[in-house]
Amino acid sequence: MMNLAISTTSTAFGTFSVFDGIPEVFRSGEPIDFLLNLDGPAAFVLDQGHAQTRVVSCLLHGNESSGLTAVARTFQQGPHSPHANMIYLVGNVRAAKAGVAYFMHRLIDLPMGQLEFRDMNRIWHAEAPIGALAFTESFKRLLAGRSVEAVLDLHNTSGHNPPHGVTLPGDPESLMLAGHLVDQVMTLQLGTGFMGAMRVYAPSVLIECGKMGLLESDVTACRILEKFLMSDLSQKKRPQQLYHTRATVYLDPTVELRLGGKPERAREMSLRVDLERFNLNTPHGRLYVGTYHGDAFPLRIGGDFEMDIIFDHDGSGHIWLKAGYTIAMATLNESNIRRSCLFFLLTKKS
Ligand SMILES: [Zn+2]
């Protein structure tokens, strides 16, 4: 295509293009047109003479397409806010284009030794490698001299989760922003992520719009983006339910995983098949998680908890999460479980 960008920068994620306004090719309403017409991340700057600017980002993870779908629809139907100038960031286009079909890859693998830097939502800190900094610093330059009012970062989860917000702990202003957009919010320490980095400029919230690839998640993203554009954010709005993330629960890497049924081999764990149903859906009593076969407990925990405070287990290897806890981001996707975690452990804040 003819390059209409007002600036381009070579980065670890491909060419970062900055557009003044929205070129016609991105107004079709189709998310695919962003992949066909971009080589890397892109920012669209929409100045309308307002004192403040709102920022929206999507596709920081290449397989989480609901945010991009919402941005594409909005570019077709009305990308402006009556309250603020807008900057839209479309993130990991290269990852979204990689593979045999679009939106298959969360990120693009780098050679061994650079694994921690490949995730576009983990590179927003000063020690990131040069190619990643070329991207994050160029984006931050767009915000220089602006009064940023609010930041919205749109994501999907790999398992079923109700739509919910994620903010940094101890951040009441971002919580009030989230209250305009969703009913449920969890706090999570995500300092190297986009939302955490943007908190320096303005209240910032990451919204998980639901499971990736589902039509209902796209609809949710569209609804949330519209609220973000139209709401008077100077009004305080508290979300209905707040959760604090207390710990992260991992599967021991030496444990084999099966979905449902009875574990038979040594060091095998059978996970309950409807575990995702309990994401941000607090059970009344204790929650059966699964059954394991072997001597050593199959789960590991990151955070300031002892295993026995959180889990019950019996002589037959059944494992329950004790009452009073809520889980989030639980997934049955084994590669996600192994690369990331089994679930986050939350407590309700009344
Ligand atoms: Zn994500």
Residues whose N, C-alpha, C, O or C-beta is under 5 A from the ligand:
A	BS01	ZN	H61 E64 H155 N156
